[in-house]
Amino acid sequence: MDKLFDAVIMGDCSQCPIHAQLKGVFHAYAKIQTDIVRKHGATPMFTMTWAYKDKPEMTQHLADAYTTAGNDNDALVIPADACPNPWRAGAAQSSGSPSRFVAAAHFPANTAVGSE
């Protein structure tokens, strides 16, 4: 077996990529981890996390941070909150996290879902 995985999907919390004191660490480790993934012959991917339920304004900041990380590291980005969130409309959900995984085509550059 030449390699164990075709792709590795990585993610961080919804605070770290946009927090004033943590975003530098997020970008530094995005580089470190994508280099490790490539060293082992796999394609690195980031899961773009979602905004907090009561802070929808986080969405664009998260999109920008993950898109930058993807572009800087030639990694794919999987947007997990790229469409209207039913939480924001007041709909009830049974768990504490979104129950869907959304792919969108409107993000720039290397944003994609799936493999080549």
QUIZI-V514919 format. One record per residue. RES is the residue in one letter. SS is DSSP state (H for helix, E for strand, C for the rest). PSI is psi in whole degrees, 0 to 359 (NA if undefined). NEAR is the number of other C-alpha atoms within 10 Angstrom. Layout:
RES,SS,PSI,NEAR ; RES,SS,PSI,NEAR
This chain:
M,C,122,3 ; D,C,322,6 ; K,C,153,8 ; L,C,328,9 ; F,C,147,11 ; D,C,325,12 ; A,E,154,17 ; V,E,123,14 ; I,E,123,15 ; M,E,154,16 ; G,E,166,15 ; D,C,179,14 ; C,C,171,13 ; S,C,352,17 ; Q,C,316,17 ; C,C,315,17 ; P,C,341,24 ; I,C,358,19 ; H,C,134,13 ; A,C,321,9 ; Q,C,346,10 ; L,C,341,12 ; K,H,329,15 ; G,H,321,14 ; V,H,318,13 ; F,H,309,22 ; H,H,324,20 ; A,H,315,11 ; Y,H,336,13 ; A,H,318,24 ; K,H,311,17 ; I,H,313,12 ; Q,H,321,16 ; T,H,324,23 ; D,H,319,16 ; I,H,315,13 ; V,H,313,19 ; R,H,323,14 ; K,H,330,10 ; H,C,12,14 ; G,C,15,15 ; A,C,166,17 ; T,E,124,19 ; P,E,141,23 ; M,E,145,26 ; F,E,139,23 ; T,E,114,19 ; M,E,115,27 ; T,C,170,21 ; W,C,160,23 ; A,C,157,21 ; Y,C,150,15 ; K,C,319,16 ; D,C,10,9 ; K,C,65,10 ; P,C,341,15 ; E,C,347,11 ; M,H,337,17 ; T,H,308,17 ; Q,H,322,13 ; H,H,319,16 ; L,H,318,22 ; A,H,316,24 ; D,H,315,17 ; A,H,315,18 ; Y,H,325,29 ; T,H,318,24 ; T,H,314,18 ; A,H,318,23 ; G,H,313,25 ; N,H,317,16 ; D,H,332,13 ; N,C,12,19 ; D,C,47,17 ; A,C,152,25 ; L,E,153,25 ; V,E,129,30 ; I,E,107,28 ; P,E,119,25 ; A,C,356,20 ; D,C,51,21 ; A,C,2,20 ; C,C,170,11 ; P,C,134,9 ; N,C,125,16 ; P,C,337,12 ; W,C,319,15 ; R,C,338,13 ; A,C,2,8 ; G,C,7,9 ; A,C,143,8 ; A,C,146,9 ; Q,C,153,11 ; S,C,342,7 ; S,C,175,7 ; G,C,1,7 ; S,C,160,11 ; P,C,143,15 ; S,C,15,10 ; R,C,161,9 ; F,C,114,12 ; V,C,135,12 ; A,C,136,18 ; A,C,151,14 ; A,C,4,10 ; H,C,6,9 ; F,C,146,16 ; P,C,169,13 ; A,C,240,14 ; N,C,9,18 ; T,E,125,23 ; A,C,166,19 ; V,C,137,16 ; G,C,195,10 ; S,C,167,8 ; E,C,NA,4
